[in-house]
Amino acid sequence: MTDAAVEVVATRPTPGTPRPYDFPNVERTRLANKLSLIVANLPGRPLVSASLVLRNGAGDEPDGEAGATVLAARALTEGTQLYDAIALVEASERLGASIHADAGWDAMSIGVEVPASRLEAALDLLAEVALRPTFPTAEVDRLRDERLNDLLQAEADPRRRADEAYSATIYSGGSPYRRPAGGTKESVERLDPGRLRAAYHRGLDPARATLIVGGDLAGIDVPAITERLFGSWGSSFGAGPTGLIVAESAVRERFVRVLHRPGSVQTEIRIGHIGLPRRIPDFHALSVMGAILGGLFNSRLNTKLREEKGYTYGAGAGFDLRRAAGPFAARAAVNTEVTVPAIIDILAELERIRDTSVTDAELKAARDFLVGVFPLTSWPAIGRRSRRSRPMPCRRRRGPMSDRLPRRSSSSGMPTHLRRSSRWPASAGW
């Protein structure tokens, strides 16, 4: 190997300067039936994405029907008045389209990706799935059995057992957040087509729905197409406004809960408390703080537990922001013999992020990462949302993303935004 090659290998690459990103202009309209329409014209992006978002999530369902909303979303593409499951797949494939439905804690979404030239036909399929699903008994039974098998497998998965026990521990008995969004064994066993239909119709109200379309829409009259396909949609029987979601803490003081699993060579650790809802003034500051604490590979938690101590392959922390206050948790899987030292280190890092300033280098790394990935996670036509995200109608924002993130640290402590959010993580309940 030449001296020049050795020098290249020895030099660690550094990240470049993030390119600026500005929100595209969006046009907002509202149909006569109060359906909201958001259109983003993105020239040069021939693959168009359309997503119908219904404000109806797992957080809105009663305990006795827990899991019905998630299962109903999965069943939407299993049959409609015009198509059975196979025919629907064939119809979408003829268009070069992909159609899908999903639900989370806050909302349900039905989406399609398709070349711009076939958008109208694809939106016709989306309307068919959204407005005329049939919830076939055989398909619902299959999906229910799959979920029950998944719950059975979860019993043997230490990570999932820890996650579920953590939520059940920190939330009060009246909160839907204390259980999995997909329901429990007892609730899922009772689900049938009638219950899934009722869960879906609960949110089938155009006044609480938004259709978002993004892509190269030159020459396409999206409002006219939407009016033709969705204009006659009226509020479904059983639809109604969503109520307040209970997110009260069951924790009044710091304590430890242990789930004993004989023979396990690793310990799954969860430390935290109830966090915050999504709509808060300090959202961007909280995002930066979360990245510094446990959202990056070089975050404080991962650096301490993995790089310095060698306790784990990876440690992290973050806020699961929902319509009501979702959980905050620090997470790690460590060898059992270092369980106590790992807990001590995690608690020390939680206290340090709350009580001391972040460095300029940490702030820059977190900002650059969040700005860099932002275009990949924000607009459906640029990057499809993951299953864990909760789609909500977007609010129009002007100016680059970087303008809304904290810019620098200072000798007087954290940036103003980070100082305002420094009460999180909170020490009560660790």
Disulfide bonds with the S-S distance in Angstrom:
none
